[in-house]
Amino acid sequence: MKPSQSSKKPQISRRNFLQAAGGAAAGISFSSSPLLATASAPSAVPPKEPAEVRGAFIYPPSESLRQEGYYSWPGSGFDAEGRQKQYTQRIRKIEQDLKMRISMDEKPLDDAQSAARFIDAVKQSKPDGLLLVPFKKGHWEHVNRIVEETKVPTVVLATLGILLVDHINQLHRKSGVYLINSLDNLDAVEEGMKMIRTSRRMRDGLIASIGGSQVKETTVPHARFYEEFARTQATDEVKELANAYLTNAQEVVQPSQADILDAARAYFVLKRIVEAENADAVMMDCLPGLSKPHKHCPPCMGFMSLRDEGIPAGCQADLNATLTLMLVQQLFDRPGFQQNASMDTEKNHYVGAHCTCPSKLAGAEGPSEPYILMSHAEAGWGCVPRVLWRAGQDVTLTQYLSGQTPRMHIYSGTVVGCPPIPPTGGCRTNVEMTINEVDDVCDVKGMHQTIFYGNYAKQLRTFCQLCGIEVVT
């Protein structure tokens, strides 16, 4: 989409999250300026198309093997045609559940000519990904050829008894490929399809970026937020949300009822901007408006509610943090906690803290974790949540780093607890956790990384391999 020439309406940033044109080898590229375009109005945003996957089964007809009298792996008792029907039914279900298109060729690829035709069709249609299902060891060369010549992110499913170790190792760690060598594991195929869908959705994603003093191609000016906040009255809807904040809080420490009401007003301002811009996420340079004279309250409760709804909201207009929140939400249906990194050097524990955090850490359909209403730590006023994370919960810590060579930090660990405030200083939501991947937590890399419920480190590494992202731990 070309940048709009209109300047009548504050614009939003468009993040072509996955640069698929260069293929899997190019991976995800979010270098800050070339990938930004604009949309001057919701009508300027093209409709989002579903992710498209092209697929094929790869094997010779069973009748030809019977005539030949030798089957090799998977052997004479393997019903390839029946297995294709079985897999196809589940693939159709995956297609429906993920709301994407998976076009599997009805006729299996059996020779070099059929593989060549498939490759040509892929180059013409340019799908977001491929799904290849080989049912004979001797046809593995066709799989390798398709992967090499198309350069499209590819999920390969080989059930047990098809491949030997040398075949497996050819693709097991290959960039641009997710090889599943596991017994009829269509659950893993669904994960792979979700990775491809996530790539497409992120590439098409829009971030409303609130910051700055003027209309630029990447921002909604602060003035628009200030004006919207000033216009937003304490309607019944606003009062209802403020009452929910108060009722659901385990405790209220500093905030007054007026502070809580303002926090609810901020949520509706943020939500209106997201909806008006047809955005998939929002990020905001929130600190300038908190200094005196106050132009708006801390937006932290609004960020909590947006994330609870599945709308990523990034603090301090941090693009990499916001992209990471989007990725986690799309890939795992979990909201993330963007935080400042610190460590307890004596316990060898990681400590992350910020003044906003989702309460529905297990996902939008799950229950809220308990939270306490406090003032903003640095500003000393307003209403923000102190969300209490569940001790013993497995978690993942990750950060996407944009640039010409995209990278991702990936760690996993377990929640130890939330250090009390006071005597602990720092931001209001704080999480103390172990880290599995390093011996010394001071070796954990990054700042403003995202922490979220569940140990998804393996899946993230697979996603990075499929999309050509370098993993750095």
N, C-alpha and C positions, 0 to 999 in steps of 0.2 A: 504494500500500500504506500503511495506517495504521501509525503507530508502535505497537510492542508495549508492552503494559503490564507485561510481566514484567521483573523485575530480578534474577532468579536467576542469570543467565548474562551475562557481559560481552557487550556488544552491539557491532555494527559499524556503520559509516556507509554509507548508501546514497546514491549520487550519481545523481540524475536528470540525466545528462550533457547530454542534448539536450531542451530544453523544446519539443517539437514542436507543442504545442497551439495556440501562437500563430502557427504557420505560419513560413515562411521569413523573413518580415520581422522576426519576433521573434528568430529565430536561436537560438543556443545561450546559455542563461542558467544560470550556476552561482553565483548570489548565495548566500553561504555558509550562511545558516540556513534559508530557506524550503524548500530542496531536500533537506534532510536528513531521512531517516526511519530506522527501525531494524529490525533483525531479531534477535530474541532467541534464535533457533535456526535451523539450516539449513532445517528444515521450514517456517519462517515465510516463507522467500523463495519467491516465486512462480516457476514455471518460466519460463525465458527463451524467448519466442516469436521465431521468425525474422523478419527484416525483410520487409515486404510492399511490393511495388511494383505499381501498376496502370498498364497501358500500352495504347496504341492506335496503329495505322497510320492515316494521314490522307491520303486521295486518292479520286478518283472512279474507278469501274470503267473499265478501258481500252476496253471496248466502247462506252460512252457517249461517249468522246472520239473514237472512230473514226466514230461516227454524226454527231457534231458537225463533224468534219473539221478541228479545230484543237486542238493539244495544249499549246501554250506550253511553258515549261520544266517537266519535263526533256526534252520532245520526243517525237516519234512512235516512236522506237526503244526507248523505255524500257519494260521489262516490270515494271510495278508489282506485279502478282500474283506473278510469279516471284520478284521481289526480296523480297516479304513472306515467302514460304516459306523462302528462303535465310536471311534475318535471323532468322526464328523458330527455326530449328534452332540457330543459334548462341546465341540468347537462352536457349533451354532448357539449353544447355551451361553458360552463365554461371550460371543459376539453380542448377544442380546443384553446380558448383564452389564457389560462394559460400554454399551452404546457405541460400538465401533463397527467397522466393516472388515470382515475376514473372508476373502474370496479364495477358496480352495479349488484347485483344478479337479475336475471329476476323474479324469484319466490320469493314472500315475505316470511319472517320468521313468522311462525304461532304457533309454539309450542316449548317446551323445547328441543326436538330432533333436530329440524332445527336450533335453536340457538346454540346448542352444535356443530353441524357440521360447522356452520359459524365460531365459536371460534377456532375450530381445524384448519380450513383452514387459518385463520389469523395467527395463531402461526406458521404454516408451511411457508407461503409466506412472512411474516414479512414486511407488507407495511409500508409506512411512516405515514399513518393516516387512520382513518375510517370516514365514513359518514353514519349515522343512521337516518332513517326517519320513526318514528312510526305514525300510523294512527288510533290507538285505545288505549284508556286509560288503558284497562285491560292488554295490552301487554307491559306495561312499565317495568315490571320485567325483560323482555328479554333484554331491553336496559341496565338496571343496571348490569345485569349479564355479558353482553359483555364488558362493560367498566371495570368492576372489574377483569375479568379473562384475558383480552388481554393486559391491561396496555399499549395501543397504543393511542397516541393523537387522540381524537375523537370529531368530530363536529356532533351535534344532532340538527335536525330541526323538531320541532313540531309546526304545524300551530295552530292558535287560535281555541279553542274548543276541543282540544285533552286532555290537562293536567289540573289538579287542582293545587293549590298552593303548596301542600305538595310534589307532584311529581316534580314540578319545582325546589323547594328548595333543593331537593336531589342532583341535579347536577349543579345548577346555579353557585355556587362558588367552585366547586370541581376541584382540580388540575388535569390537563390532559384532561379537557373537555371544549368545547365551546358550551353551550346550547343556541339555538335560539328558543324562544317561541314567534312567531310573524306570522302574516297572510301571508302565501305563500311567505316568505321572502327569495327568492333565491339570492338576492343581498348579504345578510348576509352570505349565504352559500359560495358565491364566495369569500368573505373576508376570511372566514375560510379556504377555499382551498388554497388561496394565502399564508396564514400563514404556512400551511403545506409545500407548495412549497418552501417558504422562508427557513424553517428549513432544507429541503433537500439541497437546493442550498448553504446555508451557511456551512453545514456539508462537502460538496464537494469543498468548496472554496479554492483558492490559493492566498496567499499574497506574493508579491515580496517585501522583506524587505531589504532596502539599508542602510548599516551601518557596522561599524567595519573595521578592517584592514586585515582580512584574511577570507578565505572561511570557513564557518561553515554551519551546516545543516539548520540554520535559516536565513542566510543572503546572500545578494549580496554585496560584499565588496565595500567600498567607492571608492577604486581604479578603479573599473570598471566604475562607474559613472564619475569619474574624466577623465578617458581616453576617454570615449564616448563623453563627453562634449568637450574635447580638439579637437577631430576628427571632430566634427560636424561643418561644414562650413555654411556660410550665403548663402545657396542655394535660388533659387527662391521661393521654398516652405516655407522656414524659413522667407524670406523677406515678403511674403504674409501674414503670421500670424502676424509678427511684425507690419505690416501696419494696420491689422485689430485691434490689440490691441490699436494702436494710434488713428485710425479713430473712433473707438467706445467709446473711453474714453471721459467722460464729460470734463475732465481737466487733464493736465499733470503738476505736481508740480516740483518734483526734477529730475526724470529720464531723461537722455540724450537719443538720438536715439540709441547709442551703447548699453545702458542699456536695452532698449526695444528689440533690436535685440538679445541680450544674453538671455533675458527671453524667447523668442521664441525658441532659440536653446535648452534651458533646457526642454521645452515641448517635443520636438522630441526625446531627449535622454530618458526621462521618458517613452514615448510611446513605443519606441523600446524595452526597458527592459520589459515592461508589455507584449508586444506581443511575444518577444523571450521566455519568461518564461511561456507563456500561463496562465498568472495570471489574477485573477478577481479583484485584488486591489493591491495597492502599498503603502508602508509607508517608510519614510526616516528619518534618523537622520541627518537633514539638516544643523544644526548650525555649526558643525566643519569646513565645507568647506567655511564658510562665513568669518572666522577670517583671519587675515593676516598671510602668503601670501594667497590671495584669490585663491581657487582651482576651484570654480564655482560660478556662480551668484546665488542669491536667487531663488529657484525653485517655488516660490509662484504663478507666472502667469501660469506655467505649471500645478500646482495643480488645479488652477481655471479651466483651460480648460479641464483637465481630469474629474473633478467632473461635469462640464457642460455636458460632453458626457455620464455621468452615470458610470464612473470608480471611485470608492472610492479611495481617496488619503489621507493618514494620516500623520500628521506632527510629527516630533521629534520621529519617530519610536514608537509611543504610540500604543501598541497592542489593548488595550480596546477601545481607540478612533477609531481605524481603523475598528475594528469589529462592532462598533456602526454605523459608516458610511455605512458599507456594509449592515447591517440590515435595516437601514432606506431606502437605495436605493432599496433593494430587495422588501421590504414590501410596500413601498409607492411611489416608482418611483420618489423620491425627493433626490437631493443632500443635504448634511449636512454641517454645519459650525462648525468645531472643534475650541474651543475657551478657552481662559483663563477667569476664573470666577472672577468677582468683583461686587460691589454693590454701589449704591448711597443711603447711609443710611438715608438721610434727606427726599428724595422722596420715599423711600422704593421701589426702582427699581433695577432690576438685570441688570448688564452690562457685556457683553461678548465681548472679543476682540482678534483678531489674525491678522497676516499679509497675510493670504490667505483666500479666500472665494469663493464659486461658484457664478457666476453671474446669471445663469439660476435657480433661487431659486424655481420657480414653476415647474421645470422639464425640461428635455432636449428638449421637443417640444415647450416649452413656450418662451416668450421673455426674454432678459437679463435685469436685473436691471441696472441702471446707475452706473458707477464706475469712480473713479479718480485714475490716476497712481501716485504713490508716491514711495519714497525709503523705504527699510526695516527699521522698527522703531528702533530695537536694533542695527543692523549692521551699519545703516546710509548710505547705498549705495544700488545700484541695483534698480529693478523695481518690485513693488508689487501692488495688487489692493486694493483700498478702496471702497468696494461695499456698496451702499446706500440702506438700507432696507426700505421697504415701511411702512410708519407710518400707524397704524391701522390694520396691518396684524396680524391675529392669527398665533401663532407659537407653536411648541412643543420643549421642552428641555429634552434630555434623555441621559443616559450613561449606557452601559452594563459593568458589572464588572465580570471578569472571576474568576474562582476558583472552589473549590470542591462544594461550595454552591453558584451557580450563582445568581446574583442580578441585578436589574436595577433601576436606578433613573428615575422617570417620572414626568415632570411638564408641564404645559401649561401656556400661557400668550398672551400678545398683544404687538406688537412693538410700542414704544413711539417715537423713532427716533434714529439718529446716532449723538452723540455729536461731535461738530466740532473739527478738529485738525489743528493747535492749536486753542484754549488754552488747550484742553484736551490732556493728554499724553497717553502712552500705545500704543498698536498695531494699525495698520492702519484701518482695518475694525472693527468698534465697534457698538454694538447693545444695545440699552437701551430698556428694556421691563418690563412689569408687570409679576407677578407670581400669579397664581390662588390658588395653593394648600397650601401655607403657609402665615401666617399673617406677618411674618418678613422675608424679602428676605435673610437675613443673615443665615437663617436656610436651604437654598437650599444646597444640598449636591453635592459634586463632583468637579472635575477639568478636563478640556479638554472634557466637555460634548458636545454633538451635538445639535445644534439648527437648525430647519428646518421649512419651511412654512406649515401652516395648523395645526389645533388642532386635533391631532391624539392620545391624551392621553388615551382615552377609548379603542381604537383599540390596543394600545401597552399593556395596562393592560390585555386585552383579550388574546393577544399573549403570555404574560408571564404566564397566568393561563393555557393555552393550553400546554405550553412547560415546566411547572414546574419551572419558574423563580420567585424568591422572589422580589416583588416590594417594594422599600424603598423610601419614600419621607419625 
